[in-house]
């Protein structure tokens, strides 16, 4: 029943017969997924892993180091260059 709750749509659902496939269920649980158990398209339970893996932290590049590598110690004032370039045109 996909019209029950739209935010549950991303949760993996399994039925009673699929409980026999313990390898697949174990793999999903190890991956941190919560499973919704259904019988005749009606939710019975949610199976959640005990130890959910920590969310991966996004690693951002060191932009300051990149800037130093490309431009060295030069200070670029883009606004002044823009004004100087446009001066007298408008």
C-alpha positions as CSV (number, residue, x, y, z in Angstrom):
1,X,0.0,0.0,0.0
2,X,2.1,2.9,-1.3
3,X,-0.6,5.5,-0.4
4,X,-0.3,4.9,3.4
5,X,2.7,7.1,4.1
6,X,4.9,8.6,1.4
7,X,8.0,8.8,3.6
8,X,8.0,5.0,4.2
9,X,8.4,4.4,0.5
10,X,12.1,4.2,0.8
11,X,12.0,1.6,3.6
12,X,12.4,-1.9,2.3
13,X,9.4,-4.1,2.8
14,X,9.4,-7.9,3.1
15,X,6.6,-10.4,3.5
16,X,6.4,-13.5,5.7
17,X,7.7,-15.8,3.0
18,X,10.8,-13.7,2.5
19,X,11.8,-14.2,6.1
20,X,13.2,-17.6,5.0
21,X,15.9,-15.8,3.0
22,X,18.0,-15.1,6.1
23,X,21.2,-14.3,4.1
24,X,19.5,-11.4,2.3
25,X,17.9,-10.1,5.4
26,X,21.2,-10.3,7.3
27,X,22.9,-8.4,4.5
28,X,20.3,-5.6,4.6
29,X,20.5,-5.3,8.3
30,X,24.3,-5.2,8.2
31,X,24.0,-2.4,5.7
32,X,21.9,-0.5,8.3
33,X,18.6,-0.8,6.6
34,X,15.4,-1.0,8.6
35,X,12.9,-3.6,7.2
36,X,9.2,-3.5,7.3
37,X,7.5,-6.9,7.7
38,X,4.1,-7.2,6.1
39,X,1.4,-9.8,5.8
40,X,-1.1,-9.4,3.1
41,X,0.1,-5.9,2.4
42,X,-0.5,-4.9,6.1
43,X,2.5,-3.8,8.2
44,X,3.2,-6.2,11.1
45,X,6.6,-5.0,12.4
46,X,9.8,-3.2,11.7
47,X,13.1,-5.0,12.0
48,X,15.9,-2.6,12.8
49,X,19.6,-3.3,13.1
50,X,21.0,-3.0,16.6
51,X,24.2,-1.3,15.5
52,X,23.5,1.1,12.7
53,X,26.6,2.2,10.8
54,X,27.6,5.8,11.4
55,X,26.7,8.1,8.5
56,X,29.7,8.7,6.3
57,X,31.1,12.1,6.9
58,X,31.5,14.2,3.7
59,X,35.1,15.1,3.1
60,X,35.5,18.5,1.5
61,X,38.7,19.5,-0.4
62,X,41.0,22.0,1.3
63,X,40.1,25.0,-0.9
64,X,42.6,27.3,0.9
65,X,45.5,24.9,0.2
66,X,44.4,24.7,-3.4
67,X,44.3,28.5,-3.7
68,X,47.8,28.8,-2.1
69,X,49.1,26.2,-4.5
70,X,47.7,28.0,-7.6
71,X,48.2,31.6,-6.7
72,X,50.8,31.5,-4.0
73,X,50.7,34.5,-1.6
74,X,49.1,36.8,-4.1
75,X,46.0,38.5,-3.0
76,X,43.5,38.8,-5.8
77,X,40.9,41.5,-5.4
78,X,38.5,40.6,-8.1
79,X,36.1,43.5,-7.4
80,X,38.8,46.1,-7.9
81,X,39.9,44.5,-11.2
82,X,36.2,44.4,-12.3
83,X,35.7,48.1,-11.5
84,X,38.9,49.1,-13.2
85,X,38.0,47.1,-16.3
86,X,34.5,48.6,-16.5
87,X,35.4,52.1,-15.6
88,X,34.2,54.6,-18.2
89,X,32.2,52.1,-20.2
90,X,28.9,52.7,-18.5
